[in-house]
Amino acid sequence: MDEQKANAIIEVKNLTMAFGGLVAFQRVSLGIYQGEILGLIGPNGAGKTTLINCITGVYRPTTGDVLFNGRSLVKMRPHQICRLGIGRTFQIPRPFMYMSVLENLKVCAQHGHADFKWLLDVTDLWDKRNRLAKTLTFQERRLLELSRALAVEPKLLLLDESVAGLNPAETEHMMKVLRRIHDELKISILWIEHVMKAIMENAHRIAVLHQGSLIANDTPKRIANNPKVIEAYLGEEYLFEGDERKC
């Protein structure tokens, strides 16, 4: 654990975000380690996307700090944070609809030297590189969203429900893409997800937000057996019995 702390790429320290009298989350502390996939789960409204927005400079937190490789991000603007090496996706894909797939990547990579061929190969979009984004299927837009986030050459990738709205086959394909990206690029990933199969099978560790508080932070198996997490979010179908799920 001490070695992991030394290798933390980002540290969220006692972070609170309030909108007037509404507190989105409070006193959240969380580290993401070099090369780690950290899952972030919890009910709708728990503060997950708001936390990503605080990390990426969309919101300035009410109190607390976010350190990226030891450097505070809380007073930086989103484009400055992006240039440091943090890329993100959104719950709803937001490509430039009247630009081609390749042009979408070039816009995002204007401050880097991304390998467009590799990015579009890994997401199976190379053959569609000259198509307008508006002609893509929803699954393809999700993959383009991922390619755009990678085009900034991030050291830390923030994923916001990357398999939401996908059918089981499309979800499995996205998981294979994400595993390849992680294995080949060795980047750290913070992944918000409601599809538990995806997050349980791929995350090294899972943090759980509930009603604005961090209630658990552990391995997937321990999270699935944590009574607080089961009651607040998972339900009993995610209980483990030995190495087998009771579902």
Secondary structure, DSSP 8 states (H G I E B T S, - for coil): -HHHHHTEEEEEEEEEEEETTEEEEEEEEEEEETT-EEEEE--TTSSHHHHHHHHTTSS--SEEEEEETTEE-TT--HHHHHHHHEEE--SS----TTSBHHHHHHHHTTTS---HHHHHHHTT-GGGTTSBGGGS-HHHHHHHHHHHHHTT--SEEEEESTTTT--HHHHHHHHHHHHHHHHHH--EEEEE-S-HHHHHHH-SEEEEEETTEEEEEE-HHHHHT-HHHIIIII-GGG-EETTEE--
